[in-house]
Amino acid sequence: MKRKNYSEKKNAIQHAANALFLEQGYESTSVDQILNSLNISKGTFYHYFDSKAELLESIINDFTASFVTHLEPLVGDNSLTALAKLNAFYLLNQTMKEANQGFFLQVISAWYQDNNLIYKHRLDETLINRLTPYLERILIQGKDENVFDIINPSETAVLIAQLGINLRDRMVQEVLNNGPNLEAIVRTYERSIERILGIPSGSLVIFSREFIVKS
């Protein structure tokens, strides 16, 4: 099978499966339902994926890949200080959310449904695992520049990645509940990370005020 045709068929399966996961939950979606939505055989499905779990893993890897792809040139840019890279990291996150706002609005509530806890857990785990090495490189540079007052860049990178997931969860809760405290939540996380890194208050901008107002 030609590589293009293989990729197209694989992407079609992922797209159909993801739509079902978001509509009715990962737990409630069977392989047979995915097959029926595409009118394909089990043999075809298992040619691309060994299981529903592997299919989910592939969807999540593709979902996170576009962000990670942009991190390597950013982190590897020798003209930027560590603090500039960290702010650029957060700006990239904001920019990608703005560019895909319709998609995020469509899927965000589905991620937080009880029957999608496995989906959300695997997504969070993948994000932390993929982002941590880049954050660690930034923190090592900042430690070498005597800007970040940290002991263990590796563990600090994991902590910051986890805080990012926590912030997203808090923001989603606030938006879904029409709460008024979105900016206060973001600024609290900014100040917390600044204290972890030992840098002055106001050094970091995780999300701009304009982005928060539009959320």
C-alpha positions as CSV (number, residue, x, y, z in Angstrom):
1,M,0.0,0.0,0.0
2,K,1.3,3.4,-0.9
3,R,2.4,5.6,2.0
4,K,-0.1,8.3,1.1
5,N,-3.0,6.0,0.9
6,Y,-2.0,4.3,4.1
7,S,-1.8,7.7,5.9
8,E,-5.1,8.8,4.5
9,K,-6.9,5.6,5.6
10,K,-5.3,5.8,9.1
11,N,-6.3,9.4,9.5
12,A,-9.8,8.6,8.4
13,I,-10.1,6.0,11.1
14,Q,-8.7,8.3,13.7
15,H,-11.0,11.2,12.7
16,A,-14.1,9.0,12.8
17,A,-13.1,7.4,16.1
18,N,-12.3,10.8,17.7
19,A,-15.7,12.1,16.7
20,L,-17.4,9.1,18.4
21,F,-15.2,9.4,21.5
22,L,-16.2,13.1,21.8
23,E,-19.9,12.4,21.1
24,Q,-20.5,9.4,23.3
25,G,-17.3,8.9,25.3
26,Y,-14.3,6.7,24.9
27,E,-15.6,4.0,27.3
28,S,-18.9,3.8,25.5
29,T,-17.5,3.5,22.0
30,S,-16.8,0.1,20.6
31,V,-14.5,-0.9,17.7
32,D,-17.6,-2.2,15.9
33,Q,-19.2,1.3,16.1
34,I,-16.0,2.8,14.6
35,L,-16.1,0.2,11.8
36,N,-19.8,0.8,11.1
37,S,-19.2,4.6,10.9
38,L,-16.6,4.0,8.1
39,N,-18.1,0.8,6.6
40,I,-14.8,-1.0,6.9
41,S,-14.0,-4.5,8.1
42,K,-12.3,-5.6,11.3
43,G,-9.3,-6.7,9.2
44,T,-8.9,-3.3,7.8
45,F,-9.1,-1.7,11.3
46,Y,-6.5,-4.1,12.8
47,H,-4.2,-3.5,9.8
48,Y,-3.7,0.0,11.3
49,F,-4.3,-0.5,15.0
50,D,-3.9,-3.4,17.4
51,S,-6.6,-2.2,19.7
52,K,-8.9,0.7,20.6
53,A,-6.3,1.8,23.2
54,E,-3.6,2.0,20.5
55,L,-6.0,4.0,18.4
56,L,-6.6,6.5,21.2
57,E,-2.8,6.7,21.7
58,S,-2.3,7.6,18.0
59,I,-5.0,10.3,18.2
60,I,-3.4,11.9,21.2
61,N,0.1,11.7,19.7
62,D,-1.1,13.5,16.6
63,F,-3.0,16.0,18.7
64,T,0.1,17.0,20.6
65,A,2.6,16.7,17.8
66,S,1.9,20.1,16.2
67,F,2.8,22.0,19.4
68,V,5.9,19.9,20.1
69,T,7.1,20.4,16.5
70,H,7.3,24.2,17.2
71,L,9.2,23.7,20.5
72,E,12.5,22.4,19.1
73,P,13.5,25.6,17.1
74,L,12.3,27.7,20.0
75,V,14.3,25.8,22.7
76,G,17.3,25.5,20.4
77,D,17.5,29.2,19.6
78,N,20.8,30.3,21.1
79,S,19.9,34.0,20.7
80,L,17.2,33.8,23.4
81,T,17.6,33.9,27.2
82,A,15.9,31.2,29.2
83,L,13.3,33.6,30.5
84,A,12.5,34.7,27.0
85,K,12.2,31.1,25.9
86,L,9.8,30.3,28.8
87,N,7.6,33.3,27.9
88,A,7.7,32.3,24.2
89,F,6.7,28.7,25.3
90,Y,3.5,30.1,26.9
91,L,2.9,32.5,24.0
92,L,3.1,29.6,21.5
93,N,0.5,27.7,23.6
94,Q,-1.8,30.7,23.6
95,T,-1.3,31.2,19.8
96,M,-2.2,27.6,19.0
97,K,-5.3,27.8,21.2
98,E,-6.4,31.0,19.4
99,A,-5.8,29.4,16.0
100,N,-7.8,26.3,16.9
101,Q,-10.4,28.0,19.1
102,G,-13.4,26.4,17.3
103,F,-11.9,22.9,17.8
104,F,-11.1,23.5,21.5
105,L,-14.7,24.8,22.1
106,Q,-16.1,21.7,20.4
107,V,-14.1,19.1,22.4
108,I,-13.2,20.7,25.7
109,S,-16.4,19.8,27.5
110,A,-16.3,16.3,26.1
111,W,-12.9,15.7,27.7
112,Y,-14.3,16.3,31.1
113,Q,-17.2,13.9,30.9
114,D,-17.0,10.9,33.2
115,N,-17.0,8.4,30.3
116,N,-13.9,10.2,28.8
117,L,-11.7,10.1,31.9
118,I,-9.4,7.6,30.2
119,Y,-9.1,9.9,27.2
120,K,-8.3,12.9,29.4
121,H,-5.9,11.0,31.5
122,R,-3.9,9.7,28.6
123,L,-3.9,13.2,27.0
124,D,-2.6,14.8,30.1
125,E,0.0,12.1,30.6
126,T,1.2,12.5,27.0
127,L,1.4,16.2,27.2
128,I,3.5,16.1,30.4
129,N,5.8,13.5,29.0
130,R,6.3,15.4,25.7
131,L,6.6,18.9,27.1
132,T,8.9,18.1,30.1
133,P,12.1,17.5,28.2
134,Y,11.8,20.9,26.5
135,L,11.0,22.7,29.8
136,E,13.9,21.0,31.4
137,R,16.3,22.3,28.7
138,I,15.0,25.9,29.3
139,L,15.3,25.5,33.1
140,I,18.9,24.1,32.8
141,Q,19.8,27.2,30.7
142,G,18.1,29.5,33.2
143,K,20.0,27.8,36.1
144,D,23.3,28.3,34.2
145,E,22.4,31.9,33.5
146,N,21.8,32.3,37.3
147,V,18.2,33.5,36.5
148,F,16.3,30.5,37.9
149,D,16.9,29.7,41.5
150,I,16.2,26.0,41.3
151,I,17.9,22.8,42.6
152,N,16.7,20.1,40.2
153,P,15.7,21.3,36.7
154,S,14.2,17.9,35.8
155,E,11.8,17.7,38.7
156,T,11.0,21.4,38.4
157,A,10.1,20.8,34.7
158,V,7.7,18.0,35.6
159,L,6.1,20.2,38.3
160,I,5.6,23.2,35.9
161,A,4.1,20.9,33.2
162,Q,1.7,19.5,35.8
163,L,0.8,23.0,36.9
164,G,0.0,23.7,33.3
165,I,-2.5,20.9,33.2
166,N,-4.0,22.0,36.5
167,L,-4.4,25.6,35.2
168,R,-6.2,24.3,32.1
169,D,-8.6,22.3,34.2
170,R,-9.3,25.3,36.5
171,M,-9.9,27.6,33.5
172,V,-12.2,25.1,31.9
173,Q,-14.2,24.8,35.1
174,E,-14.4,28.5,35.3
175,V,-15.5,29.0,31.7
176,L,-18.1,26.2,31.9
177,N,-19.5,27.6,35.1
178,N,-19.5,31.2,33.7
179,G,-17.3,32.2,36.6
180,P,-15.8,35.7,36.9
181,N,-12.4,34.7,38.2
182,L,-10.6,33.6,35.1
183,E,-7.9,36.3,35.2
184,A,-7.3,35.8,38.9
185,I,-6.8,32.1,38.4
186,V,-4.2,32.7,35.6
187,R,-2.3,35.3,37.6
188,T,-2.2,33.1,40.6
189,Y,-0.6,30.3,38.6
190,E,1.9,32.9,37.1
191,R,2.9,34.1,40.5
192,S,3.3,30.5,41.7
193,I,5.6,29.5,38.9
194,E,7.6,32.7,39.4
195,R,8.1,31.8,43.0
196,I,9.1,28.2,42.1
197,L,11.7,29.6,39.8
198,G,12.8,32.4,42.1
199,I,12.2,35.2,39.6
200,P,10.5,38.6,40.1
201,S,6.8,39.0,40.1
202,G,5.6,40.0,36.6
203,S,8.3,38.1,34.8
204,L,5.9,35.6,33.2
205,V,2.8,35.9,31.1
206,I,1.0,32.6,30.7
207,F,-2.0,34.1,28.9
208,S,-2.5,37.7,27.9
209,R,-5.4,39.7,29.3
210,E,-6.9,39.9,25.8
211,F,-6.9,36.1,25.5
212,I,-8.5,35.7,28.9
213,V,-11.2,38.2,28.1
214,K,-12.1,36.3,24.9
215,S,-12.1,32.9,26.6
